[in-house]
Amino acid sequence: MSTKTKAAWNVGLIAALLGLLFILEQVMPSGSMLFTVLKKGAIYALVAVSMNLLNGFTGLFSLGQAGFMLLGAYTYAILTIPTESRASVYQYFDGGIVQFALPVPVALIAGGIVAAIFAYLIGLPVLRLKSDYLAIATLGFAEIIRAVFQWDKLGPITNGSNLLRNFPSFKSVLYPFIVSGICIALIVMLINSTYGRAFKAIRDDEIAAEAMGINLAHHKRLAFVISSFFAGVSGGLLAMYQTTIQASMFKSAMTYEILLIVVIGGIGSVTGSCISSFLFIACSEWWLRFLDNENLYIGGFHVPFLRPGFRKVVFAVVIMAMVLFYRQGIMGTKEFSIEAFSGFFKKKFGKKKVEEGGGSHE
Amino acid sequence: MSKENVLKVENITMQFGGVVAVDNVSLEVDKGEIMSLIGPNGAGKTTAFNVITGVYAPSNGAVYFKGEKIIQNHPQGKMKKLYQGENPVMYEGQQVLAPTPDKITKLGIARTFQNIRLFKSQTVFENILIAKHMRRTSNIFTATFRLNAKEEAQMRAESEELLKIMDLEDVRNELATSLPYGKQRHLEIARALATKPELLLLDEPAAGMNPQETLELTQFIGRIRDEFGLTIFMIEHHMDLVMEISDRIHVLDFGKTIAEGVPEEIRNNQRVIEAYLGGVQDE
């Protein structure tokens, strides 16, 4: 398949997907769980891909994603609450000190930029660390940020530990899909560029990468800042989805959820992260909800053990099983592509052999 | 002193804690020559390489590349008290130069490693392409939005060219680690050449090779020296290879220079023989 037909296929697929979503939205009741999953899944796909850029492609094991999402979400919310409702939102802080509202896209990007600036500053000392130490330092950062944002001295800006609300949100499921889609496309383009190759070189062998003239400090910082930027944007989207936000939402458990998505999808696979993000959200919000139901009867049989929170136990078991038996995740480091997909089916159904061979890489 | 020297190492001492790994070593590598650095295990050969390539900042001494000072240090801080090497005050008060390895590579010094360090998850072609990243003119935005298409195409074309020259074309899409050992060595050298160096440092290129492969490597090193107009400085244990292709040999033992000269001189040098055969060292 030439690059042109491949591009045509991809554009066609994306158009078909958006069309399908649009039709679904017209047909199905808007309260359907499907839309919850699709909206939240799209947002988590973005943050999972941004984490994958760092953990999977650059080899920096960072656990600060929730912190950067918090920064993005707060920046978005603070900048977009309409001036007329500020008095009621910031009721304990005399309406707060920010007295203007920016358009939504600008605020989303601003959220990304604020996260990126923090990432740059944090990165200066923290990126000297390796593996586990880096993970601990970034996790610590995320926790500190969360605590700082709840501090009531910062109330005029952050509203302390109270909810931020009344900022614009989205109704259509297309919105998070389009924004996440654009951001993920940018990340993919970055990964396939010469900088992406340098990131992968650093992941594979730092010493060799440096000997090949790749400035480690510079490239690690780049990856960290870019990853945080997109985490910030997804934080803004999450704020839009949830319609209210509070710093206490962005616990480290959130980072672990994202990490779980990345691991299930395959560390080093963008499409893997996307697929597993929807799967994970579908399971945790919808399909496995029945596990939290204490009074579940199957034909008169009372299913034991079930109680609120039981699905978390199932997740824990799933992740253990993944790590033990299926370490590469759904996609490994491969990417989903039409070519590989059609090749798979041609092989499976014994039609003529694919001449191009499995060129799913890149 | 030849004015044509590409690399000049001046009074380099590298001390780790109380251990002096390289002790006041000075040497020069002239343009276009193949210089070998030999010595028994633990003589400080790889440490010397690591100092030249910026992995370690030396405790004392200076390194010049094409007449320009690129590395310089003197004992300072804690090392000032601990320092056991020679000329402790020779470089004092002078500017400290401690560039990172990537800066050294940019200047035109490329290296390979004793234990092969290829980019494991990448193909042969990608391994070489990565080395081209260094000479980019694009920034992260122009690269992401493919505004550097021309440069990218050139990078790829140059890498293809190099694959052809290095006889790696038939395996271009294989994973680097799936190659046989000898080919991996070739690829590592090819990758180093992709940075367009003037000086190539080879750290035991023939390690783990059988006599046949070693012979091929000998010819190969001679060939790339001529084809790319390189100066080669290498560490090697295979004496056949060293004696055959070296223009000059520098011998280290316990961090100190014990001999330097053309292969014939080294072969008959009493101190070198003693060092290798473990002769009793008096004094």
Interface residues (C-beta under 8 A of the other chain):
Chain A: L186 M189 L190 S193 T194 Y195 R197 A198 K200 A201 R203 D204 D205 I207 A208 A209 E210 A211 M212 G213 I214 N215 L216 A217 L222 I226 G268 T333 H361
Chain B: T53 V55 T100 P101 D102 K103 T105 K106 A110 R111 F113 R117 L118 F119 K120 S121 Q122 T123 E126 L129 I130 A131 K132 H133 M134 R135 R136 S138 I140 A143 T144 F145 R146 N148 E152 M155 R191 A192 T195
